[in-house]
Amino acid sequence: MASYKPKNILITGAAGFIASHVANRLVRNYPEYKIVVLDKLDYCSNTKNLLPSKLSPNFKFVKGDIESADLVNYLLITESIDTIMHFAAQTHVDNSFGNSFEFTKNNIYGTHVLLEACKVTGQIRRFIHVSTDEVYGETDEDAVVGNHEASQLLPTNPYSATKAGAEMLVMAYGRSYGLPVITTRGNNVYGPNQFPEKLIPKFILLAMRGKTLPIHGDGSNVRSYLYCEDVAEAFEVILHKGEVGRVYNIGTKKERRVIDVARDICKLFSMDPETSIEFVENRPFNDQRYFLDDQRLKNLGWSERTVWEDGLKKTIKWYTQNPDWWGDVTGALLPHPRMLMMPGSTHFDSEDGKETSYVSGPNQTRMVVPTPKGGSSPQKQSLKFLIYGRTGWIGGLLGQLCEKQGIAFEYGKGRLEDRSSLNADIQNITPTHVFNAAGVTGRPNVDWCESHKTETIRANVAGTLTLADVCRDHGLL
């Protein structure tokens, strides 16, 4: 089987747990690949997870949301992306019972935006979609053969339903448009960097604080756990050897009951499980067992390397050495956490490496803008507008309105795709505001855009974002 060699890879959700391990591995092992990572920095993401790659010349971090079609198209074109590894998703099952619309929006709509961008740009040679073993639903307790890749999808909770829905879109784009797609479905993953709403890091942090470990139901539920570095290696193998159109299970045959996981952690912390484990109300539906057949992936040459005992010790060591990695996670350590927004997270800026403070609101993470010294607001300036799109109807109308209102204005001479000409316009005109009414609308009508997608995206998407970026550099944004 010929090995696939990517050039420019976009990894979504790369400041999260699994994707950060994959990104760091690829940056380290393949200096000839350009790795562009995209993450909106939700509550369970942390750019510290990407510190091993921060200074590498083949690494670039972009803060943004996969639901932004303009941003996704811009990145695919300007970074010449030929491969996408799509990890970005809401993943915590408990949250999906209380905030299921967010899961639909992020997991299904976000995936659809990516797929449509791939279709429009026509340059993607691999689209690796990361799904979950939960799409198969509950495995029979007495089953001796795990779910294989052709097994029926029977999701039982809102999270797994949205992941199954996203898979259907991926499959449809593969069949309808010939998009070269590969899907993965994995067991539970554990290890360093994981946000502590998940079982193992939650139990570890609670044990570190001398608190009881809460177990949903009676603890008889069975799960299979893979160490994060083994999973990162699995994605490395699938990237290079995976066959287009295939699904690959990433799993292990070694199963553990939740109660046994808690007891193992108690043992390593010298805690008495009889007094340190607390049984709490079960969640609305808790699958008894997930069990995978991973032979197809093993046929590519991958195998699990880390035994449970060693992986758990490594994970405990990391959390004890990095107790404040996630800041205040009190809410995540509750028996039934809900969607969290973590205040005061610190992130590095992708361009200059400086740290930037972000504060989270109820719906988004926003950057804190420092108040000018003395607390006074800047003096009111006289207006001067820089307008792009002189020959268009809206651009011409804006000029007429400025004349009537006595507002100083000039039309820009630069092309939106030419950064240097935009810089020259702003330096020469020194505007207080910039209006962009330029863009490709079709010649003679919009049908032209359908057959000239590259030109349309270059002007309307890449050009607009370039102008916005130049405005930001000059303090106008």
C-alpha positions in Angstrom: 0.0 0.0 0.0 1.4 3.4 -1.0 2.0 5.8 1.9 0.2 9.1 1.7 2.5 12.2 2.2 0.7 15.4 3.2 2.2 18.9 2.8 0.0 21.3 4.7 -2.3 19.9 7.5 -5.1 21.7 9.2 -5.9 20.2 12.6 -9.2 21.5 14.2 -9.7 21.5 17.9 -6.0 21.2 18.4 -5.8 22.9 21.8 -8.0 20.2 23.2 -6.8 16.9 24.6 -6.4 14.2 21.9 -5.7 16.7 19.0 -2.9 18.5 20.9 -1.1 15.2 21.3 -1.5 14.4 17.6 -0.4 18.0 16.6 2.7 17.9 18.8 3.6 14.4 17.5 3.3 15.5 13.8 5.2 18.7 14.4 8.0 16.8 16.1 8.2 13.9 13.8 7.7 15.6 10.4 9.4 19.0 10.2 8.7 19.0 6.4 5.0 19.2 7.1 3.3 22.5 7.9 0.9 22.0 10.7 -1.8 24.7 11.1 -4.0 24.3 14.1 -7.4 25.9 14.6 -9.2 26.2 17.9 -11.8 28.6 19.3 -10.4 28.0 22.8 -13.5 26.7 24.5 -13.5 25.9 28.2 -11.8 22.5 27.6 -9.1 23.8 25.4 -5.7 25.2 26.5 -2.9 26.5 24.4 -0.5 25.3 27.0 -1.3 21.8 25.6 0.6 23.0 22.5 3.7 24.4 24.2 6.0 21.7 22.8 5.2 22.9 19.3 5.0 26.7 20.0 8.5 27.6 18.7 8.7 25.1 15.8 9.0 26.7 12.4 6.4 24.3 10.9 3.7 25.2 13.4 1.0 27.9 13.3 -1.8 28.5 15.7 -5.0 30.2 14.7 -7.8 31.2 17.2 -11.1 30.7 15.4 -14.3 28.7 15.1 -15.0 26.0 12.5 -18.5 27.4 12.2 -17.0 30.5 10.5 -17.2 29.6 6.8 -15.2 32.7 5.8 -12.3 31.8 8.2 -12.2 28.2 7.1 -12.2 29.1 3.4 -9.5 31.7 4.0 -7.3 29.2 5.8 -7.7 26.5 3.2 -6.7 28.9 0.5 -4.0 31.0 2.1 -2.3 28.1 3.8 -2.6 25.8 0.8 -4.2 23.1 3.0 -4.3 19.6 1.4 -5.2 17.6 4.5 -7.7 18.1 7.3 -7.7 16.2 10.6 -11.1 17.2 12.2 -11.1 16.8 16.0 -13.1 19.9 17.0 -16.2 18.9 18.9 -18.2 19.1 22.0 -17.5 15.8 23.6 -18.7 15.6 27.2 -21.8 13.3 27.4 -23.1 14.9 30.7 -23.1 18.3 29.0 -25.1 17.0 26.1 -28.0 16.1 28.3 -28.3 19.7 29.5 -27.1 21.7 26.4 -27.8 19.5 23.4 -28.3 22.4 20.9 -24.7 23.4 21.4 -23.6 19.9 20.4 -25.7 20.0 17.3 -24.3 23.4 16.3 -20.7 22.5 16.9 -20.6 18.8 16.0 -22.9 18.8 13.0 -23.0 22.3 11.6 -19.3 22.9 12.2 -18.5 19.7 10.3 -20.8 20.7 7.5 -19.0 24.1 7.2 -15.6 22.2 6.9 -17.0 19.8 4.3 -18.5 22.6 2.2 -15.2 24.5 2.2 -13.4 21.4 1.0 -15.9 21.0 -1.8 -15.6 24.6 -2.9 -11.8 24.9 -2.8 -11.3 21.5 -4.4 -7.8 21.0 -3.0 -8.2 18.6 -0.2 -6.5 15.2 -0.6 -7.5 13.7 2.8 -10.2 14.6 5.2 -9.9 12.6 8.4 -13.0 12.8 10.6 -12.7 11.9 14.2 -15.8 10.2 15.6 -16.4 8.0 18.7 -17.2 4.4 19.6 -20.4 5.7 21.2 -22.1 6.0 17.7 -22.5 2.2 17.9 -24.5 2.4 21.0 -24.5 -0.1 23.8 -22.7 -3.5 23.2 -24.3 -6.6 24.6 -22.8 -7.6 27.9 -22.1 -11.2 26.7 -20.7 -10.2 23.3 -17.2 -11.7 22.6 -16.7 -9.9 19.3 -16.6 -6.1 19.3 -18.4 -3.8 16.9 -16.7 -3.7 13.6 -16.6 -0.7 11.2 -19.7 -1.9 9.3 -21.8 -2.4 12.4 -25.1 -0.5 12.7 -25.0 3.0 14.3 -27.4 3.2 17.3 -26.5 6.2 19.3 -28.2 6.5 22.7 -27.4 10.1 23.9 -27.4 13.6 22.3 -23.6 13.6 22.1 -23.3 10.4 20.2 -26.3 11.3 18.0 -24.6 14.5 16.8 -21.4 12.5 16.1 -23.3 10.0 14.1 -25.1 12.8 12.2 -21.7 14.4 11.4 -20.5 11.0 10.1 -23.5 10.8 7.7 -22.5 14.2 6.3 -18.9 13.1 5.9 -20.0 9.9 4.1 -22.4 11.9 1.9 -19.7 14.3 0.8 -17.4 11.4 0.0 -20.0 9.8 -2.2 -21.6 12.8 -3.8 -18.5 15.0 -4.4 -15.7 12.5 -4.3 -14.2 14.1 -1.1 -11.3 11.7 0.0 -12.7 11.0 3.5 -11.6 8.7 6.3 -13.5 8.3 9.6 -12.2 7.0 13.0 -14.1 5.7 15.9 -12.2 5.5 19.2 -12.5 4.1 22.7 -12.0 6.3 25.8 -8.6 8.1 25.9 -6.7 9.2 29.0 -3.4 10.9 29.8 -1.8 14.3 30.4 -3.6 17.5 29.4 -7.1 16.2 29.6 -9.7 18.6 31.1 -10.9 17.1 34.4 -14.6 16.8 33.6 -13.6 13.3 32.3 -13.5 10.3 34.6 -9.8 9.6 35.1 -8.5 13.2 35.5 -11.5 14.0 37.7 -10.8 11.1 40.0 -7.1 12.0 40.1 -7.6 15.6 41.1 -10.2 14.6 43.7 -7.8 12.1 45.1 -5.1 14.7 45.2 -7.5 16.9 47.3 -8.4 14.0 49.6 -12.1 14.0 48.5 -14.4 11.1 47.6 -14.6 9.8 44.0 -18.2 10.0 42.7 -19.4 7.1 40.6 -22.6 7.3 38.5 -24.9 4.4 39.3 -23.3 1.2 40.7 -20.0 1.4 38.8 -20.6 -1.7 36.8 -20.4 0.1 33.5 -17.5 -1.2 31.4 -15.2 1.0 29.3 -11.9 0.4 27.4 -9.1 3.0 27.9 -6.2 3.9 25.6 -3.3 6.0 26.6 -3.1 9.3 24.7 0.3 8.7 23.0 -0.9 5.3 21.7 -3.9 7.1 20.2 -1.7 9.8 18.7 0.4 7.1 17.0 -2.8 5.5 15.7 -3.7 8.8 14.0 -0.2 9.1 12.6 -0.6 5.6 11.0 -4.1 6.4 9.7 -2.9 9.7 8.2 -0.1 7.9 6.2 -1.6 4.5 5.5 -5.4 4.8 5.9 -7.5 4.0 2.8 -9.9 6.7 1.5 -13.5 5.8 2.1 -12.7 3.5 5.1 -13.7 3.7 8.8 -11.1 2.7 11.4 -11.8 1.7 15.0 -9.2 2.8 17.5 -9.6 0.4 20.4 -8.4 -2.0 22.9 -9.7 -5.4 24.0 -8.8 -4.6 27.6 -11.9 -3.6 29.4 -12.4 -2.1 32.9 -15.4 -1.4 35.1 -15.7 2.1 36.3 -15.6 0.9 39.9 -12.3 -0.8 39.2 -10.8 2.4 37.7 -11.7 4.2 40.9 -10.2 1.4 43.0 -6.9 1.5 41.0 -6.6 5.2 41.6 -7.4 4.9 45.3 -4.7 2.2 45.5 -2.1 4.5 43.9 -3.0 7.3 46.4 -3.1 4.9 49.4 -6.8 5.6 49.9 -9.3 3.2 51.3 -11.8 2.5 48.4 -14.5 1.6 50.9 -14.6 5.1 52.3 -13.2 7.0 49.3 -15.8 6.0 46.7 -19.3 7.6 46.6 -22.1 6.2 44.5 -24.3 9.1 43.0 -27.3 9.3 40.8 -26.8 7.9 37.3 -27.0 10.1 34.3 -30.2 9.9 32.1 -28.8 7.0 30.1 -25.4 5.4 30.7 -24.4 2.7 28.2 -23.3 -0.4 30.0 -20.5 -1.3 27.6 -18.6 -0.2 24.4 -16.5 -2.9 22.7 -14.6 -2.5 19.4 -13.1 -4.8 16.9 -9.8 -3.0 15.9 -8.3 -5.5 13.5 -8.6 -3.2 10.5 -6.3 -0.7 12.2 -3.9 -3.4 13.4 -3.6 -4.5 9.8 -2.0 -1.1 9.0 0.7 -1.9 11.6 -0.6 -0.2 14.7 -0.9 -1.8 18.1 -1.4 -0.6 21.7 1.9 0.0 23.5 1.1 1.3 27.0 -0.3 -1.1 29.6 -3.0 0.3 31.9 -0.8 0.3 35.0 2.0 2.3 33.4 -0.3 4.7 31.6 -2.2 5.4 34.9 1.0 6.1 36.8 2.3 8.4 34.1 -1.0 10.3 34.1 -1.1 10.7 37.9 2.5 11.9 37.9 1.7 14.6 35.3 -1.3 15.9 37.2 0.5 15.9 40.5 3.3 17.9 38.8 0.8 20.3 37.1 -2.1 20.7 39.6 -2.9 24.2 38.3 -2.8 23.5 34.5 -6.5 24.2 34.1 -6.9 26.9 36.8 -10.0 26.7 39.0 -11.8 23.5 38.0 -14.1 23.2 41.0 -17.2 23.1 38.8 -15.7 20.3 36.6 -15.1 18.1 39.7 -18.8 18.0 40.6 -20.6 14.6 40.2 -22.7 16.0 37.4 -20.9 19.0 35.8 -22.6 21.1 33.2 -21.1 23.3 30.4 -18.4 25.4 31.9 -16.7 28.6 30.8 -13.3 28.9 32.5 -12.5 32.5 33.7 -9.1 34.0 33.4 -7.4 31.5 31.1 -4.0 32.5 29.8 -3.2 31.8 26.2 -0.3 32.7 23.9 -0.8 34.8 20.8 0.1 32.9 17.6 2.2 35.6 16.0 4.4 37.1 18.6 4.3 34.5 21.3 3.1 37.0 24.0 0.6 35.9 26.6 -2.9 37.3 26.3 -5.5 37.2 29.0 -9.0 36.0 28.1 -12.2 36.2 30.2 -15.2 34.0 29.5 -18.7 35.2 29.3 -21.9 33.0 29.2 -21.7 32.4 25.5 -18.1 33.1 24.4 -14.5 33.8 25.3 -13.5 37.4 24.7 -10.2 39.2 25.1 -9.8 41.7 27.9 -8.9 45.1 26.5 -6.9 47.2 29.0 -8.2 50.5 30.1 -6.1 53.5 29.1 -4.0 55.0 31.9 -6.0 57.4 33.9 -9.2 55.8 32.8 -10.0 58.7 30.4 -11.5 58.0 27.0 -9.7 59.3 23.9 -10.7 62.7 22.6 -13.3 62.7 19.8 -11.7 62.7 16.4 -12.9 64.3 13.2 -14.1 61.6 10.8 -12.3 60.5 7.7 -13.5 57.5 5.7 -11.5 55.1 3.5 -13.9 53.4 1.1 -13.2 50.3 -1.1 -15.5 49.6 -4.1 -15.7 52.9 -5.9 -17.1 51.5 -9.1 -19.8 49.5 -7.3 -23.3 50.7 -6.5 -22.9 50.6 -2.7 -19.4 52.1 -2.8 -20.5 54.9 -5.0 -23.5 55.5 -2.8 -21.3 55.7 0.3 -19.2 58.4 -1.4 -22.4 60.4 -2.2 -23.6 60.2 1.4 -20.2 61.4 2.7 -20.4 64.4 0.4 -23.9 65.3 1.6 -22.9 64.9 5.2 -19.6 66.9 4.8 -17.5 63.9 5.9 -14.0 63.7 4.5 -13.4 60.5 2.5 -11.2 58.9 -0.1 -11.5 55.8 -2.2 -8.8 53.1 -1.8 -6.5 52.4 -4.7 -5.2 49.1 -3.5 -6.6 45.7 -4.3 -7.9 43.7 -1.4 -5.7 40.7 -2.2 -2.5 42.9 -2.1 -1.5 43.5 1.5 1.2 46.0 0.6 -1.2 48.3 -1.4 -3.7 48.2 1.5 -1.0 49.3 3.9 0.0 52.1 1.6 -3.6 53.3 1.4 -4.0 53.5 5.2 -0.6 55.1 5.7 -1.3 57.8 3.0 -4.9 58.5 3.9 -4.8 58.0 7.7 -8.6 57.2 8.0 -10.6 56.9 11.1 -12.9 54.3 9.5 -12.6 51.8 6.7 -15.6 50.7 4.6 -15.3 47.6 2.4 -17.9 47.7 -0.4 -15.6 45.9 -2.8 -16.1 42.3 -4.0 -16.8 40.0 -6.8 -20.5 39.7 -7.6 -20.3 38.0 -11.0 -20.0 39.1 -14.7 -22.7 39.5 -16.0 -24.4 37.9 -13.0 -23.9 35.8 -9.9 -23.8 32.6 -12.0 -20.2 33.5 -13.0 -19.2 33.0 -9.4 -20.3 29.4 -9.5 -17.8 28.6 -12.3 -15.1 30.9 -10.9 -15.0 29.8 -7.2 -11.3 30.5 -6.7 -11.4 34.0 -7.9 -14.6 34.7 -5.9 -13.2 33.3 -2.6 -9.9 35.1 -3.2 -11.6 38.5 -3.5 -14.6 38.1 -1.2 -13.1 36.0 1.6 -9.3 36.2 1.5 -9.4 39.8 0.4 -11.8 40.9 3.1 -9.9 39.1 5.8 -6.6 40.6 4.6 -8.1 44.1 4.8 -9.4 43.4 8.3 -6.0 42.2 9.3 -4.3 45.3 7.9 -6.8 47.5 9.8 -6.0 45.6 13.0 -2.3 46.3 12.5 -3.0 50.0 12.2 -5.3 50.1 15.3 -8.5 50.5 13.3 -10.1 47.2 14.5 
